[in-house]
Amino acid sequence: MPIEYTVVSILLALVQVALYLLIGRGAMYILGGSAREQNFIYQLFKKGTEPLVKGTRLITPRFVVDAHVPFVTFILLILAGLLLIQGRRAICLAQQLVCG
């Protein structure tokens, strides 16, 4: 496999891990109730996603409510994942590879 394909695949895997962390954080937010801040698992999800959420806060306008920034992060990661999938497909087509 070409190096471009490998790099795009690694980036896609990182985006997928970030998406899973955000999904876990959202599920624990809903299921944890008011005691979620004391929940160890919720804290792990929060630590794993906090850099992404802070980065999204930097690029979003101020009228976006802070409570909605994790959702915006989720949407941006979905878009990044779709772009990486398209990029991987384009690499396969351009180099006439058999990719599965």
JOLINGI-V912398 format. One record per run of one state. SS is the DSSP state (~ for helix, > for strand, _ for the rest). FROM is the first residue (numbers start at 1). TO is the last residue. If there is no record, write none. Layout:
# JOLINGI-V912398
((SS/FROM/TO) (SS/FROM/TO))
This chain:
# JOLINGI-V912398
((_/1/2) (~/3/38) (_/39/39) (~/40/59) (_/60/65) (~/66/94) (_/95/100))
